[in-house]
Amino acid sequence: MDSLGGALQTKGKLQRSIVNHRPAILASIEHGLSNGRVESMNTKIRLITRIAFGFKSPDALIALAMLSLGGHKPVLPRPGLTHERVRRARFGAF
């Protein structure tokens, strides 16, 4: 009987949590939001901070974070890579 009482107690705690947080739960479902993305971003920023430990200024760290996480992916120059080859790589042959 003791384990049944513990299970009921746990169920009651879960029910109270759901009732207390109902508006936030419904808002997250309605808007498709989750703190998973925020936690992922925080983890990536912590990694970038460790990589940038030897940088001389915080501006370099901010620039690295913006380049890594900002969504902009510039084409970096490579030896022997001509404009035509870049165009074909991006858009395919015409």
DRENKEZA-137989 format. One record per residue: residue in one letter; x, y, z of N, C-alpha, C in turn. Coordinates in steps of 0.001 Angstrom, whole numbers, plus 500000, padded with zeros to 6 digits. Example, Ala and Ser with C-alpha at 12.3 -4.5 7.8 and 13.67 -1.06 7.14 Angstrom:
# residues 2
A513190494310507800512300495500507800513200496700507800S512850497750507080513670498940507140512900500030507870
END
This chain:
# residues 94
M500817498810500000500000500000500000500863501257500000D502053501164500577502910502341500693503323502863499319S503639501951498393504038502395497066502857503026496329L501645502551496583500464503136495970500255504558496476G500461504773497753500334506122498320501366507067497725G502595506577497524503643507400496913503309507744495480A502735506763494759502358507001493370501241508032493285L500266507946494180499172508919494188499677510311494555Q500620510353495468501203511636495878501934512279494689T502689511466493935503401511958492763502413512435491704K501324511673491507500312512045490531499660513375490917G499404513561492201498817514814492674499753515993492451K501036515786492675502023516844492458502070517213490970L502046516211490087502042516450488648500796517233488246Q499653516852488777498411517535488456498470518990488903R498980519257490101499089520642490584500036521451489707S501129520842489276502078521545488404501430521911487077I500682520985486505500011521251485230498971522352485396V498190522300486462497175523327486702497841524686486928N498905524727487704499586525991488008500243526603486773H500742525775485871501474526262484701500670526161483409R499380525932483526498529525725482347498646526841481304P498574528131481687498674529181480654499998529126479880A501092528889480570502397528808479895502472527570479007I501911526468479445501913525234478652501105525446477371L499935526038477498499091526272476322499737527281475367A500384528313475907501059529303475056502213528663474289S502965527791474942504087527147474250503594526216473147I502475525542473367501910524673472334501352525517471188E500641526586471523500029527436470498501066528105469608H502156528577470211503166529318469456504335528455468996G504346527192469380505426526299468976506764526643469622L506709527210470805507932527635471489508386526590472494S509674526600472718510264525687473682511563526302474161N511959525996475376513248526511475826514390525645475298G514076524615474533515115523777473938516006524557472992R515415525434472200516215526256471288517110527215472050V516568527803473111517367528730473923518523527986474579E518250526818475123519303526025475759520362525615474739S519932525270473531520876524917472477521766526105472137M521175527276472023521941528485471717522924528784472845N522490528656474091523392528892475227524582527941475201T524340526689474880525418525708474797526404526077473702K525892526493472545526775526888471445527585528124471811I526963529077472492527689530288472903528774529946473915R528484529027474847529523528599475802530702527954475083L530422527152474056531485526526473279532307527591472547I531636528542471929532340529615471221533194530417472202T532682530644473404533445531377474415534713530624474788R534629529305474903535837528515475203536820528582474049I536314528527472823537189528623471648537878529979471612A537148531032471996537652532404471893538399532852473148F538792531930473985539421532286475261540644533177475088G541447532975474068542662533749473877542478535032473089F541250535353472700541031536566471920541366537790472755K541807538855472094542247540067472788541082540942473234S539965540881472535538844541765472881537525540998472804P536521541480473521535204540841473432534565541022472055D535000542044471305534454542251469961534728541046469059A535901540443469207536226539265468397535313538094468757L535012537925470040534097536871470477532700537117469907I532237538344469971530913538682469443530864538433467940A531924538818467233531970538598465783531934537102465461L532678536298466216532680534845465994531301534259466272A530641534717467330529297534224467650528313534605466556M528395535849466076527483536283465011527732535508463723L528993535257463410529311534500462203528847533055462325S529027532470463500528664531063463701527161530852463828L526468531789464477525069531565464826524100532496464112G524610533476463376523753534482462785523008534050461537G523340532920460970522639532431459797523266532849458478H524182533804458499524838534246457269526048533355457024K526098532725455887527194531816455546527899532320454296P528867533215454439529547533726453247530389532641452587V530519532748451281531369531823450538532809532272450766L533618531408451291535004531745451549535840531451450312P536826532306450044537649532090448853538537530862449005R538690530155447897539593528998447870540486529148446645P541718528746446748542597528836445576542020528016444418G542051528603443219541583527906442034540086527912441849L539359528581442741537909528617442639537509529880441882T537010529724440692536634530865439865535182531244440116H534816532436439670533447532910439818532465531941439149E532827531442437997531950530525437265531729529230438045R532773528710438654532627527467439430531764527696440663V531866528880441288531007529198442438529553529256441997R529295529919440855527924530035440343527330528652440055R528123527776439429527634526418439139527397525631440421A528276525813441407528109525093442670526842525543443389R526529526819443292525337527344443982524054527065443225F524049527281441917522803527263441157522688526116440174G523746525337440028523713524252439075524024524747437674A524267523851436780524593524212435401523351524686434685F523517525695433860522391526229433079522438525716431667
END
